Amino acid sequence: MNDPTQAVGFFGKYITEGEVVLVCAALLGAICHFLNKRWRGEIDGSLWHYMVVTPGLTCATILAILAACLVVVAVGQIEAMRPHMIVALGFGIGWTLDSGIAQRFLGNKDGPDEGGGHSP
């Protein structure tokens, strides 16, 4: 129980390496999505502006990533996955969720639309 290499998570369960890799890969996927949009000229500004100046976007993305990773962990198959599969799954989760959330927040250059609908 006092193993210093393991971090104690919620509900008294130890956090495994696979779970940490999944979350880190998902966050990397979200950052790479920003870099792709920046490279293609779809958005202006720095990563700082993308992550810090738009706190709604950042909070929504991080909460969605954590929720998706929690679902993957709760299914219980992460221990059976090979490391490269965990990285690919996490990266895909981060990229996809950031894409959907960024579309909602940044699809309209003036900010999120007020009507609750999708931006053109």
Biopython code that builds the backbone (N, CA, C, O; Angstrom):
import numpy as np
from Bio.PDB.StructureBuilder import StructureBuilder

atoms = [
    (1, "MET", "N", (0.820, -1.196, 0.000)),
    (1, "MET", "CA", (0.000, 0.000, 0.000)),
    (1, "MET", "C", (0.860, 1.254, 0.000)),
    (1, "MET", "O", (0.413, 2.293, -0.486)),
    (2, "ASN", "N", (2.055, 1.196, 0.518)),
    (2, "ASN", "CA", (2.926, 2.366, 0.572)),
    (2, "ASN", "C", (3.966, 2.350, -0.533)),
    (2, "ASN", "O", (5.083, 2.830, -0.339)),
    (3, "ASP", "N", (3.615, 1.806, -1.691)),
    (3, "ASP", "CA", (4.536, 1.754, -2.815)),
    (3, "ASP", "C", (4.681, 3.158, -3.404)),
    (3, "ASP", "O", (3.707, 3.702, -3.923)),
    (4, "PRO", "N", (5.877, 3.760, -3.336)),
    (4, "PRO", "CA", (6.042, 5.144, -3.802)),
    (4, "PRO", "C", (5.941, 5.294, -5.314)),
    (4, "PRO", "O", (5.816, 6.415, -5.807)),
    (5, "THR", "N", (5.992, 4.187, -6.068)),
    (5, "THR", "CA", (5.910, 4.296, -7.526)),
    (5, "THR", "C", (4.471, 4.351, -8.009)),
    (5, "THR", "O", (4.240, 4.614, -9.189)),
    (6, "GLN", "N", (3.503, 4.117, -7.149)),
    (6, "GLN", "CA", (2.092, 4.136, -7.513)),
    (6, "GLN", "C", (1.401, 5.328, -6.848)),
    (6, "GLN", "O", (1.661, 5.633, -5.684)),
    (7, "ALA", "N", (0.541, 5.981, -7.576)),
    (7, "ALA", "CA", (-0.247, 7.078, -7.019)),
    (7, "ALA", "C", (-1.631, 6.544, -6.684)),
    (7, "ALA", "O", (-2.217, 5.800, -7.470)),
    (8, "VAL", "N", (-2.146, 6.911, -5.546)),
    (8, "VAL", "CA", (-3.470, 6.457, -5.149)),
    (8, "VAL", "C", (-4.508, 7.346, -5.813)),
    (8, "VAL", "O", (-4.451, 8.571, -5.710)),
    (9, "GLY", "N", (-5.457, 6.716, -6.497)),
    (9, "GLY", "CA", (-6.501, 7.456, -7.191)),
    (9, "GLY", "C", (-7.788, 7.450, -6.410)),
    (9, "GLY", "O", (-7.817, 7.090, -5.233)),
    (10, "PHE", "N", (-8.850, 7.850, -7.073)),
    (10, "PHE", "CA", (-10.159, 7.860, -6.451)),
    (10, "PHE", "C", (-10.583, 6.443, -6.123)),
    (10, "PHE", "O", (-10.157, 5.490, -6.776)),
    (11, "PHE", "N", (-11.413, 6.307, -5.122)),
    (11, "PHE", "CA", (-11.973, 5.036, -4.684)),
    (11, "PHE", "C", (-10.903, 4.067, -4.205)),
    (11, "PHE", "O", (-11.146, 2.861, -4.165)),
    (12, "GLY", "N", (-9.728, 4.564, -3.841)),
    (12, "GLY", "CA", (-8.669, 3.736, -3.295)),
    (12, "GLY", "C", (-7.962, 2.872, -4.327)),
    (12, "GLY", "O", (-7.156, 2.024, -3.947)),
    (13, "LYS", "N", (-8.227, 3.049, -5.609)),
    (13, "LYS", "CA", (-7.605, 2.247, -6.652)),
    (13, "LYS", "C", (-6.284, 2.896, -7.057)),
    (13, "LYS", "O", (-6.162, 4.120, -7.103)),
    (14, "TYR", "N", (-5.309, 2.055, -7.348)),
    (14, "TYR", "CA", (-4.040, 2.580, -7.833)),
    (14, "TYR", "C", (-4.162, 2.971, -9.304)),
    (14, "TYR", "O", (-4.808, 2.282, -10.093)),
    (15, "ILE", "N", (-3.540, 4.071, -9.652)),
    (15, "ILE", "CA", (-3.517, 4.511, -11.037)),
    (15, "ILE", "C", (-2.389, 3.757, -11.733)),
    (15, "ILE", "O", (-1.246, 3.777, -11.276)),
    (16, "THR", "N", (-2.712, 3.101, -12.825)),
    (16, "THR", "CA", (-1.708, 2.315, -13.541)),
    (16, "THR", "C", (-0.994, 3.177, -14.579)),
    (16, "THR", "O", (-1.441, 4.273, -14.915)),
    (17, "GLU", "N", (0.118, 2.658, -15.075)),
    (17, "GLU", "CA", (0.855, 3.358, -16.120)),
    (17, "GLU", "C", (-0.004, 3.562, -17.353)),
    (17, "GLU", "O", (0.042, 4.618, -17.984)),
    (18, "GLY", "N", (-0.788, 2.551, -17.695)),
    (18, "GLY", "CA", (-1.639, 2.645, -18.875)),
    (18, "GLY", "C", (-2.633, 3.785, -18.778)),
    (18, "GLY", "O", (-2.907, 4.458, -19.771)),
    (19, "GLU", "N", (-3.177, 4.007, -17.584)),
    (19, "GLU", "CA", (-4.130, 5.097, -17.399)),
    (19, "GLU", "C", (-3.454, 6.455, -17.547)),
    (19, "GLU", "O", (-4.018, 7.372, -18.143)),
    (20, "VAL", "N", (-2.266, 6.578, -17.012)),
    (20, "VAL", "CA", (-1.514, 7.836, -17.140)),
    (20, "VAL", "C", (-1.154, 8.082, -18.600)),
    (20, "VAL", "O", (-1.272, 9.205, -19.090)),
    (21, "VAL", "N", (-0.718, 7.040, -19.294)),
    (21, "VAL", "CA", (-0.368, 7.164, -20.707)),
    (21, "VAL", "C", (-1.597, 7.556, -21.524)),
    (21, "VAL", "O", (-1.497, 8.385, -22.429)),
    (22, "LEU", "N", (-2.740, 6.975, -21.219)),
    (22, "LEU", "CA", (-3.980, 7.289, -21.941)),
    (22, "LEU", "C", (-4.324, 8.769, -21.818)),
    (22, "LEU", "O", (-4.608, 9.423, -22.822)),
    (23, "VAL", "N", (-4.301, 9.303, -20.600)),
    (23, "VAL", "CA", (-4.645, 10.708, -20.388)),
    (23, "VAL", "C", (-3.600, 11.627, -21.039)),
    (23, "VAL", "O", (-3.961, 12.618, -21.672)),
    (24, "CYS", "N", (-2.320, 11.305, -20.888)),
    (24, "CYS", "CA", (-1.271, 12.141, -21.499)),
    (24, "CYS", "C", (-1.371, 12.127, -23.019)),
    (24, "CYS", "O", (-1.200, 13.165, -23.658)),
    (25, "ALA", "N", (-1.645, 10.960, -23.606)),
    (25, "ALA", "CA", (-1.799, 10.876, -25.060)),
    (25, "ALA", "C", (-3.017, 11.656, -25.522)),
    (25, "ALA", "O", (-2.988, 12.263, -26.592)),
    (26, "ALA", "N", (-4.089, 11.651, -24.735)),
    (26, "ALA", "CA", (-5.282, 12.411, -25.091)),
    (26, "ALA", "C", (-4.993, 13.909, -25.061)),
    (26, "ALA", "O", (-5.431, 14.638, -25.951)),
    (27, "LEU", "N", (-4.272, 14.373, -24.062)),
    (27, "LEU", "CA", (-3.907, 15.789, -23.997)),
    (27, "LEU", "C", (-2.980, 16.161, -25.156)),
    (27, "LEU", "O", (-3.095, 17.248, -25.722)),
    (28, "LEU", "N", (-2.064, 15.262, -25.508)),
    (28, "LEU", "CA", (-1.194, 15.491, -26.652)),
    (28, "LEU", "C", (-2.014, 15.559, -27.939)),
    (28, "LEU", "O", (-1.724, 16.374, -28.814)),
    (29, "GLY", "N", (-3.026, 14.716, -28.059)),
    (29, "GLY", "CA", (-3.896, 14.752, -29.230)),
    (29, "GLY", "C", (-4.612, 16.081, -29.364)),
    (29, "GLY", "O", (-4.760, 16.603, -30.469)),
    (30, "ALA", "N", (-5.058, 16.635, -28.237)),
    (30, "ALA", "CA", (-5.729, 17.942, -28.267)),
    (30, "ALA", "C", (-4.754, 19.042, -28.701)),
    (30, "ALA", "O", (-5.114, 19.924, -29.482)),
    (31, "ILE", "N", (-3.530, 18.985, -28.196)),
    (31, "ILE", "CA", (-2.524, 19.987, -28.576)),
    (31, "ILE", "C", (-2.160, 19.843, -30.056)),
    (31, "ILE", "O", (-1.999, 20.843, -30.756)),
    (32, "CYS", "N", (-2.031, 18.619, -30.525)),
    (32, "CYS", "CA", (-1.719, 18.404, -31.940)),
    (32, "CYS", "C", (-2.864, 18.863, -32.841)),
    (32, "CYS", "O", (-2.626, 19.299, -33.968)),
    (33, "HIS", "N", (-4.094, 18.769, -32.360)),
    (33, "HIS", "CA", (-5.222, 19.288, -33.130)),
    (33, "HIS", "C", (-5.088, 20.804, -33.291)),
    (33, "HIS", "O", (-5.331, 21.344, -34.371)),
    (34, "PHE", "N", (-4.702, 21.482, -32.213)),
    (34, "PHE", "CA", (-4.462, 22.923, -32.315)),
    (34, "PHE", "C", (-3.368, 23.205, -33.342)),
    (34, "PHE", "O", (-3.528, 24.071, -34.203)),
    (35, "LEU", "N", (-2.252, 22.470, -33.250)),
    (35, "LEU", "CA", (-1.137, 22.696, -34.173)),
    (35, "LEU", "C", (-1.555, 22.465, -35.615)),
    (35, "LEU", "O", (-1.115, 23.189, -36.508)),
    (36, "ASN", "N", (-2.394, 21.470, -35.855)),
    (36, "ASN", "CA", (-2.880, 21.201, -37.206)),
    (36, "ASN", "C", (-3.750, 22.358, -37.711)),
    (36, "ASN", "O", (-3.597, 22.800, -38.850)),
    (37, "LYS", "N", (-4.652, 22.843, -36.873)),
    (37, "LYS", "CA", (-5.505, 23.969, -37.280)),
    (37, "LYS", "C", (-4.680, 25.233, -37.506)),
    (37, "LYS", "O", (-4.968, 26.014, -38.413)),
    (38, "ARG", "N", (-3.678, 25.429, -36.697)),
    (38, "ARG", "CA", (-2.799, 26.597, -36.842)),
    (38, "ARG", "C", (-2.002, 26.493, -38.140)),
    (38, "ARG", "O", (-1.879, 27.473, -38.875)),
    (39, "TRP", "N", (-1.466, 25.315, -38.421)),
    (39, "TRP", "CA", (-0.667, 25.089, -39.616)),
    (39, "TRP", "C", (-1.501, 25.285, -40.874)),
    (39, "TRP", "O", (-1.008, 25.810, -41.872)),
    (40, "ARG", "N", (-2.766, 24.864, -40.832)),
    (40, "ARG", "CA", (-3.652, 25.011, -41.982)),
    (40, "ARG", "C", (-4.224, 26.418, -42.094)),
    (40, "ARG", "O", (-4.925, 26.715, -43.062)),
    (41, "GLY", "N", (-3.947, 27.291, -41.132)),
    (41, "GLY", "CA", (-4.401, 28.674, -41.179)),
    (41, "GLY", "C", (-5.854, 28.864, -40.785)),
    (41, "GLY", "O", (-6.445, 29.902, -41.085)),
    (42, "GLU", "N", (-6.441, 27.874, -40.116)),
    (42, "GLU", "CA", (-7.841, 27.972, -39.720)),
    (42, "GLU", "C", (-8.045, 28.816, -38.473)),
    (42, "GLU", "O", (-9.137, 29.343, -38.258)),
    (43, "ILE", "N", (-7.017, 28.955, -37.648)),
    (43, "ILE", "CA", (-7.108, 29.787, -36.454)),
    (43, "ILE", "C", (-5.853, 30.623, -36.338)),
    (43, "ILE", "O", (-4.794, 30.261, -36.852)),
    (44, "ASP", "N", (-5.988, 31.741, -35.656)),
    (44, "ASP", "CA", (-4.857, 32.632, -35.384)),
    (44, "ASP", "C", (-4.541, 32.544, -33.907)),
    (44, "ASP", "O", (-5.349, 32.064, -33.112)),
    (45, "GLY", "N", (-3.376, 33.005, -33.553)),
    (45, "GLY", "CA", (-3.020, 33.056, -32.142)),
    (45, "GLY", "C", (-2.118, 31.904, -31.732)),
    (45, "GLY", "O", (-1.830, 30.985, -32.498)),
    (46, "SER", "N", (-1.695, 32.003, -30.498)),
    (46, "SER", "CA", (-0.746, 31.032, -29.963)),
    (46, "SER", "C", (-1.463, 29.939, -29.186)),
    (46, "SER", "O", (-2.670, 30.009, -28.955)),
    (47, "LEU", "N", (-0.705, 28.940, -28.791)),
    (47, "LEU", "CA", (-1.243, 27.883, -27.939)),
    (47, "LEU", "C", (-1.710, 28.477, -26.615)),
    (47, "LEU", "O", (-2.705, 28.024, -26.050)),
    (48, "TRP", "N", (-1.005, 29.478, -26.119)),
    (48, "TRP", "CA", (-1.390, 30.158, -24.875)),
    (48, "TRP", "C", (-2.806, 30.736, -25.017)),
    (48, "TRP", "O", (-3.650, 30.551, -24.140)),
    (49, "HIS", "N", (-3.051, 31.427, -26.118)),
    (49, "HIS", "CA", (-4.374, 32.006, -26.346)),
    (49, "HIS", "C", (-5.418, 30.904, -26.455)),
    (49, "HIS", "O", (-6.508, 31.020, -25.894)),
    (50, "TYR", "N", (-5.095, 29.855, -27.164)),
    (50, "TYR", "CA", (-6.027, 28.742, -27.384)),
    (50, "TYR", "C", (-6.393, 28.041, -26.073)),
    (50, "TYR", "O", (-7.541, 27.638, -25.884)),
    (51, "MET", "N", (-5.414, 27.897, -25.163)),
    (51, "MET", "CA", (-5.652, 27.134, -23.938)),
    (51, "MET", "C", (-6.033, 28.006, -22.741)),
    (51, "MET", "O", (-6.819, 27.569, -21.900)),
    (52, "VAL", "N", (-5.503, 29.217, -22.641)),
    (52, "VAL", "CA", (-5.677, 30.012, -21.426)),
    (52, "VAL", "C", (-6.668, 31.160, -21.616)),
    (52, "VAL", "O", (-7.486, 31.421, -20.734)),
    (53, "VAL", "N", (-6.605, 31.835, -22.740)),
    (53, "VAL", "CA", (-7.454, 32.994, -22.936)),
    (53, "VAL", "C", (-8.907, 32.565, -23.207)),
    (53, "VAL", "O", (-9.834, 33.335, -22.955)),
    (54, "THR", "N", (-9.102, 31.364, -23.709)),
    (54, "THR", "CA", (-10.454, 30.833, -23.920)),
    (54, "THR", "C", (-10.696, 29.716, -22.898)),
    (54, "THR", "O", (-10.637, 28.535, -23.242)),
    (55, "PRO", "N", (-10.969, 30.092, -21.638)),
    (55, "PRO", "CA", (-11.079, 29.081, -20.588)),
    (55, "PRO", "C", (-12.249, 28.124, -20.767)),
    (55, "PRO", "O", (-12.178, 26.980, -20.319)),
    (56, "GLY", "N", (-13.320, 28.568, -21.409)),
    (56, "GLY", "CA", (-14.450, 27.675, -21.645)),
    (56, "GLY", "C", (-14.058, 26.510, -22.535)),
    (56, "GLY", "O", (-14.438, 25.365, -22.287)),
    (57, "LEU", "N", (-13.297, 26.816, -23.570)),
    (57, "LEU", "CA", (-12.814, 25.791, -24.485)),
    (57, "LEU", "C", (-11.903, 24.808, -23.760)),
    (57, "LEU", "O", (-12.036, 23.595, -23.919)),
    (58, "THR", "N", (-10.985, 25.331, -22.971)),
    (58, "THR", "CA", (-10.037, 24.485, -22.257)),
    (58, "THR", "C", (-10.734, 23.595, -21.236)),
    (58, "THR", "O", (-10.471, 22.393, -21.181)),
    (59, "CYS", "N", (-11.609, 24.164, -20.437)),
    (59, "CYS", "CA", (-12.319, 23.372, -19.420)),
    (59, "CYS", "C", (-13.184, 22.304, -20.067)),
    (59, "CYS", "O", (-13.193, 21.156, -19.624)),
    (60, "ALA", "N", (-13.912, 22.677, -21.112)),
    (60, "ALA", "CA", (-14.773, 21.705, -21.784)),
    (60, "ALA", "C", (-13.955, 20.571, -22.386)),
    (60, "ALA", "O", (-14.340, 19.406, -22.288)),
    (61, "THR", "N", (-12.835, 20.905, -23.004)),
    (61, "THR", "CA", (-11.994, 19.880, -23.614)),
    (61, "THR", "C", (-11.401, 18.954, -22.565)),
    (61, "THR", "O", (-11.451, 17.734, -22.719)),
    (62, "ILE", "N", (-10.843, 19.514, -21.505)),
    (62, "ILE", "CA", (-10.208, 18.682, -20.479)),
    (62, "ILE", "C", (-11.231, 17.809, -19.768)),
    (62, "ILE", "O", (-10.966, 16.633, -19.515)),
    (63, "LEU", "N", (-12.390, 18.359, -19.441)),
    (63, "LEU", "CA", (-13.418, 17.552, -18.794)),
    (63, "LEU", "C", (-13.913, 16.437, -19.711)),
    (63, "LEU", "O", (-14.134, 15.317, -19.252)),
    (64, "ALA", "N", (-14.087, 16.724, -20.989)),
    (64, "ALA", "CA", (-14.515, 15.685, -21.926)),
    (64, "ALA", "C", (-13.448, 14.606, -22.082)),
    (64, "ALA", "O", (-13.770, 13.420, -22.164)),
    (65, "ILE", "N", (-12.184, 15.011, -22.123)),
    (65, "ILE", "CA", (-11.087, 14.043, -22.225)),
    (65, "ILE", "C", (-11.053, 13.151, -20.991)),
    (65, "ILE", "O", (-10.940, 11.931, -21.112)),
    (66, "LEU", "N", (-11.149, 13.743, -19.813)),
    (66, "LEU", "CA", (-11.127, 12.946, -18.582)),
    (66, "LEU", "C", (-12.319, 12.006, -18.508)),
    (66, "LEU", "O", (-12.182, 10.862, -18.074)),
    (67, "ALA", "N", (-13.488, 12.477, -18.930)),
    (67, "ALA", "CA", (-14.674, 11.619, -18.916)),
    (67, "ALA", "C", (-14.511, 10.443, -19.877)),
    (67, "ALA", "O", (-14.843, 9.309, -19.532)),
    (68, "ALA", "N", (-14.004, 10.707, -21.078)),
    (68, "ALA", "CA", (-13.802, 9.629, -22.054)),
    (68, "ALA", "C", (-12.758, 8.636, -21.555)),
    (68, "ALA", "O", (-12.928, 7.427, -21.715)),
    (69, "CYS", "N", (-11.688, 9.130, -20.959)),
    (69, "CYS", "CA", (-10.655, 8.239, -20.424)),
    (69, "CYS", "C", (-11.199, 7.419, -19.256)),
    (69, "CYS", "O", (-10.856, 6.246, -19.109)),
    (70, "LEU", "N", (-12.040, 8.025, -18.432)),
    (70, "LEU", "CA", (-12.651, 7.301, -17.325)),
    (70, "LEU", "C", (-13.535, 6.168, -17.836)),
    (70, "LEU", "O", (-13.556, 5.085, -17.250)),
    (71, "VAL", "N", (-14.255, 6.407, -18.910)),
    (71, "VAL", "CA", (-15.085, 5.353, -19.502)),
    (71, "VAL", "C", (-14.209, 4.214, -20.003)),
    (71, "VAL", "O", (-14.527, 3.046, -19.782)),
    (72, "VAL", "N", (-13.114, 4.542, -20.673)),
    (72, "VAL", "CA", (-12.207, 3.502, -21.176)),
    (72, "VAL", "C", (-11.644, 2.685, -20.020)),
    (72, "VAL", "O", (-11.561, 1.460, -20.111)),
    (73, "VAL", "N", (-11.261, 3.342, -18.948)),
    (73, "VAL", "CA", (-10.715, 2.652, -17.781)),
    (73, "VAL", "C", (-11.797, 1.813, -17.102)),
    (73, "VAL", "O", (-11.531, 0.692, -16.668)),
    (74, "ALA", "N", (-13.009, 2.349, -17.009)),
    (74, "ALA", "CA", (-14.097, 1.636, -16.339)),
    (74, "ALA", "C", (-14.482, 0.362, -17.068)),
    (74, "ALA", "O", (-14.939, -0.593, -16.440)),
    (75, "VAL", "N", (-14.306, 0.330, -18.367)),
    (75, "VAL", "CA", (-14.602, -0.879, -19.128)),
    (75, "VAL", "C", (-13.656, -2.003, -18.705)),
    (75, "VAL", "O", (-14.019, -3.177, -18.781)),
    (76, "GLY", "N", (-12.461, -1.656, -18.266)),
    (76, "GLY", "CA", (-11.537, -2.628, -17.706)),
    (76, "GLY", "C", (-10.625, -3.322, -18.693)),
    (76, "GLY", "O", (-9.975, -4.307, -18.342)),
    (77, "GLN", "N", (-10.563, -2.837, -19.904)),
    (77, "GLN", "CA", (-9.733, -3.498, -20.906)),
    (77, "GLN", "C", (-8.380, -2.838, -21.115)),
    (77, "GLN", "O", (-7.585, -3.298, -21.934)),
    (78, "ILE", "N", (-8.115, -1.775, -20.388)),
    (78, "ILE", "CA", (-6.863, -1.049, -20.617)),
    (78, "ILE", "C", (-5.642, -1.892, -20.244)),
    (78, "ILE", "O", (-4.578, -1.745, -20.844)),
    (79, "GLU", "N", (-5.795, -2.773, -19.255)),
    (79, "GLU", "CA", (-4.669, -3.628, -18.853)),
    (79, "GLU", "C", (-4.308, -4.626, -19.943)),
    (79, "GLU", "O", (-3.159, -5.057, -20.035)),
    (80, "ALA", "N", (-5.286, -4.999, -20.774)),
    (80, "ALA", "CA", (-5.047, -5.978, -21.832)),
    (80, "ALA", "C", (-4.477, -5.342, -23.100)),
    (80, "ALA", "O", (-4.042, -6.051, -24.008)),
    (81, "MET", "N", (-4.477, -4.025, -23.165)),
    (81, "MET", "CA", (-4.019, -3.337, -24.376)),
    (81, "MET", "C", (-2.502, -3.179, -24.374)),
    (81, "MET", "O", (-1.879, -3.027, -23.323)),
    (82, "ARG", "N", (-1.928, -3.217, -25.560)),
    (82, "ARG", "CA", (-0.498, -2.956, -25.712)),
    (82, "ARG", "C", (-0.273, -1.439, -25.630)),
    (82, "ARG", "O", (-1.178, -0.659, -25.925)),
    (83, "PRO", "N", (0.934, -1.029, -25.230)),
    (83, "PRO", "CA", (1.196, 0.417, -25.056)),
    (83, "PRO", "C", (0.907, 1.266, -26.288)),
    (83, "PRO", "O", (0.354, 2.358, -26.164)),
    (84, "HIS", "N", (1.270, 0.784, -27.471)),
    (84, "HIS", "CA", (1.026, 1.601, -28.664)),
    (84, "HIS", "C", (-0.470, 1.754, -28.939)),
    (84, "HIS", "O", (-0.895, 2.763, -29.503)),
    (85, "MET", "N", (-1.265, 0.769, -28.549)),
    (85, "MET", "CA", (-2.715, 0.872, -28.711)),
    (85, "MET", "C", (-3.299, 1.898, -27.746)),
    (85, "MET", "O", (-4.225, 2.631, -28.094)),
    (86, "ILE", "N", (-2.753, 1.946, -26.537)),
    (86, "ILE", "CA", (-3.212, 2.925, -25.551)),
    (86, "ILE", "C", (-2.890, 4.338, -26.032)),
    (86, "ILE", "O", (-3.717, 5.242, -25.916)),
    (87, "VAL", "N", (-1.691, 4.524, -26.570)),
    (87, "VAL", "CA", (-1.296, 5.842, -27.079)),
    (87, "VAL", "C", (-2.192, 6.255, -28.247)),
    (87, "VAL", "O", (-2.653, 7.395, -28.307)),
    (88, "ALA", "N", (-2.436, 5.326, -29.174)),
    (88, "ALA", "CA", (-3.286, 5.650, -30.328)),
    (88, "ALA", "C", (-4.714, 5.972, -29.894)),
    (88, "ALA", "O", (-5.321, 6.910, -30.412)),
    (89, "LEU", "N", (-5.250, 5.208, -28.957)),
    (89, "LEU", "CA", (-6.599, 5.466, -28.460)),
    (89, "LEU", "C", (-6.670, 6.825, -27.765)),
    (89, "LEU", "O", (-7.587, 7.606, -28.022)),
    (90, "GLY", "N", (-5.717, 7.109, -26.895)),
    (90, "GLY", "CA", (-5.697, 8.385, -26.197)),
    (90, "GLY", "C", (-5.553, 9.559, -27.152)),
    (90, "GLY", "O", (-6.241, 10.570, -27.012)),
    (91, "PHE", "N", (-4.656, 9.423, -28.121)),
    (91, "PHE", "CA", (-4.444, 10.487, -29.101)),
    (91, "PHE", "C", (-5.731, 10.743, -29.882)),
    (91, "PHE", "O", (-6.107, 11.891, -30.117)),
    (92, "GLY", "N", (-6.389, 9.681, -30.275)),
    (92, "GLY", "CA", (-7.653, 9.811, -31.013)),
    (92, "GLY", "C", (-8.739, 10.466, -30.179)),
    (92, "GLY", "O", (-9.508, 11.283, -30.684)),
    (93, "ILE", "N", (-8.802, 10.109, -28.908)),
    (93, "ILE", "CA", (-9.774, 10.729, -28.011)),
    (93, "ILE", "C", (-9.531, 12.231, -27.919)),
    (93, "ILE", "O", (-10.462, 13.022, -28.069)),
    (94, "GLY", "N", (-8.287, 12.623, -27.675)),
    (94, "GLY", "CA", (-7.963, 14.044, -27.543)),
    (94, "GLY", "C", (-8.218, 14.828, -28.812)),
    (94, "GLY", "O", (-8.803, 15.910, -28.768)),
    (95, "TRP", "N", (-7.782, 14.291, -29.948)),
    (95, "TRP", "CA", (-7.955, 14.969, -31.234)),
    (95, "TRP", "C", (-9.443, 15.143, -31.542)),
    (95, "TRP", "O", (-9.885, 16.231, -31.912)),
    (96, "THR", "N", (-10.205, 14.068, -31.388)),
    (96, "THR", "CA", (-11.617, 14.100, -31.745)),
    (96, "THR", "C", (-12.421, 15.029, -30.845)),
    (96, "THR", "O", (-13.227, 15.821, -31.332)),
    (97, "LEU", "N", (-12.207, 14.936, -29.544)),
    (97, "LEU", "CA", (-12.958, 15.789, -28.630)),
    (97, "LEU", "C", (-12.590, 17.252, -28.807)),
    (97, "LEU", "O", (-13.466, 18.116, -28.782)),
    (98, "ASP", "N", (-11.305, 17.545, -28.984)),
    (98, "ASP", "CA", (-10.914, 18.938, -29.196)),
    (98, "ASP", "C", (-11.481, 19.447, -30.509)),
    (98, "ASP", "O", (-11.856, 20.616, -30.606)),
    (99, "SER", "N", (-11.551, 18.602, -31.507)),
    (99, "SER", "CA", (-12.115, 19.004, -32.789)),
    (99, "SER", "C", (-13.579, 19.390, -32.646)),
    (99, "SER", "O", (-14.007, 20.425, -33.156)),
    (100, "GLY", "N", (-14.344, 18.558, -31.953)),
    (100, "GLY", "CA", (-15.764, 18.857, -31.773)),
    (100, "GLY", "C", (-16.009, 20.074, -30.910)),
    (100, "GLY", "O", (-16.870, 20.898, -31.219)),
    (101, "ILE", "N", (-15.270, 20.189, -29.847)),
    (101, "ILE", "CA", (-15.463, 21.317, -28.933)),
    (101, "ILE", "C", (-14.939, 22.611, -29.552)),
    (101, "ILE", "O", (-15.563, 23.662, -29.405)),
    (102, "ALA", "N", (-13.807, 22.547, -30.238)),
    (102, "ALA", "CA", (-13.260, 23.742, -30.885)),
    (102, "ALA", "C", (-14.184, 24.208, -32.000)),
    (102, "ALA", "O", (-14.309, 25.410, -32.233)),
    (103, "GLN", "N", (-14.834, 23.280, -32.691)),
    (103, "GLN", "CA", (-15.783, 23.660, -33.736)),
    (103, "GLN", "C", (-16.924, 24.484, -33.138)),
    (103, "GLN", "O", (-17.383, 25.457, -33.735)),
    (104, "ARG", "N", (-17.364, 24.083, -31.972)),
    (104, "ARG", "CA", (-18.467, 24.777, -31.298)),
    (104, "ARG", "C", (-18.024, 26.169, -30.827)),
    (104, "ARG", "O", (-18.752, 27.148, -30.993)),
    (105, "PHE", "N", (-16.819, 26.247, -30.238)),
    (105, "PHE", "CA", (-16.355, 27.518, -29.679)),
    (105, "PHE", "C", (-15.719, 28.424, -30.717)),
    (105, "PHE", "O", (-15.876, 29.643, -30.655)),
    (106, "LEU", "N", (-14.999, 27.840, -31.676)),
    (106, "LEU", "CA", (-14.221, 28.658, -32.601)),
    (106, "LEU", "C", (-14.757, 28.643, -34.021)),
    (106, "LEU", "O", (-14.182, 29.281, -34.903)),
    (107, "GLY", "N", (-15.845, 27.930, -34.258)),
    (107, "GLY", "CA", (-16.410, 27.856, -35.603)),
    (107, "GLY", "C", (-16.852, 29.220, -36.098)),
    (107, "GLY", "O", (-16.725, 29.531, -37.282)),
    (108, "ASN", "N", (-17.371, 30.033, -35.188)),
    (108, "ASN", "CA", (-17.782, 31.394, -35.490)),
    (108, "ASN", "C", (-16.659, 32.319, -35.025)),
    (108, "ASN", "O", (-16.286, 32.292, -33.853)),
    (109, "LYS", "N", (-16.124, 33.126, -35.918)),
    (109, "LYS", "CA", (-14.987, 33.984, -35.565)),
    (109, "LYS", "C", (-15.322, 34.991, -34.469)),
    (109, "LYS", "O", (-14.420, 35.485, -33.791)),
    (110, "ASP", "N", (-16.613, 35.305, -34.285)),
    (110, "ASP", "CA", (-17.014, 36.261, -33.255)),
    (110, "ASP", "C", (-17.200, 35.603, -31.898)),
    (110, "ASP", "O", (-17.501, 36.297, -30.926)),
    (111, "GLY", "N", (-17.035, 34.310, -31.799)),
    (111, "GLY", "CA", (-17.246, 33.589, -30.549)),
    (111, "GLY", "C", (-18.397, 32.623, -30.690)),
    (111, "GLY", "O", (-18.966, 32.487, -31.773)),
    (112, "PRO", "N", (-18.747, 31.953, -29.616)),
    (112, "PRO", "CA", (-19.845, 30.998, -29.689)),
    (112, "PRO", "C", (-21.158, 31.696, -30.019)),
    (112, "PRO", "O", (-21.436, 32.794, -29.537)),
    (113, "ASP", "N", (-21.960, 31.032, -30.854)),
    (113, "ASP", "CA", (-23.215, 31.679, -31.217)),
    (113, "ASP", "C", (-24.192, 31.620, -30.041)),
    (113, "ASP", "O", (-24.109, 30.735, -29.190)),
    (114, "GLU", "N", (-25.088, 32.549, -30.016)),
    (114, "GLU", "CA", (-25.995, 32.695, -28.886)),
    (114, "GLU", "C", (-27.208, 31.795, -28.989)),
    (114, "GLU", "O", (-27.844, 31.503, -27.976)),
    (115, "GLY", "N", (-27.548, 31.342, -30.202)),
    (115, "GLY", "CA", (-28.768, 30.585, -30.396)),
    (115, "GLY", "C", (-28.679, 29.127, -30.016)),
    (115, "GLY", "O", (-29.701, 28.440, -30.017)),
    (116, "GLY", "N", (-27.515, 28.628, -29.694)),
    (116, "GLY", "CA", (-27.350, 27.238, -29.326)),
    (116, "GLY", "C", (-27.226, 26.312, -30.512)),
    (116, "GLY", "O", (-27.080, 25.104, -30.326)),
    (117, "GLY", "N", (-27.277, 26.833, -31.729)),
    (117, "GLY", "CA", (-27.154, 26.001, -32.915)),
    (117, "GLY", "C", (-25.701, 25.897, -33.363)),
    (117, "GLY", "O", (-24.801, 26.453, -32.732)),
    (118, "HIS", "N", (-25.489, 25.190, -34.442)),
    (118, "HIS", "CA", (-24.142, 25.040, -34.969)),
    (118, "HIS", "C", (-23.769, 26.239, -35.809)),
    (118, "HIS", "O", (-24.624, 26.871, -36.428)),
    (119, "SER", "N", (-22.494, 26.545, -35.826)),
    (119, "SER", "CA", (-22.014, 27.655, -36.635)),
    (119, "SER", "C", (-22.036, 27.244, -38.098)),
    (119, "SER", "O", (-21.940, 26.054, -38.395)),
    (120, "PRO", "N", (-22.160, 28.194, -39.023)),
    (120, "PRO", "CA", (-22.174, 27.863, -40.462)),
    (120, "PRO", "C", (-20.835, 27.359, -40.924)),
    (120, "PRO", "O", (-20.670, 27.036, -42.101)),
]
sb = StructureBuilder()
sb.init_structure("model")
sb.init_model(0)
sb.init_chain("A")
sb.init_seg("    ")
for serial, (resi, resn, name, xyz) in enumerate(atoms, 1):
    if name == "N":
        sb.init_residue(resn, " ", resi, " ")
    sb.init_atom(name, np.array(xyz, "f"), 0.0, 1.0, " ", f" {name:<3s}", serial, name[0])
structure = sb.get_structure()
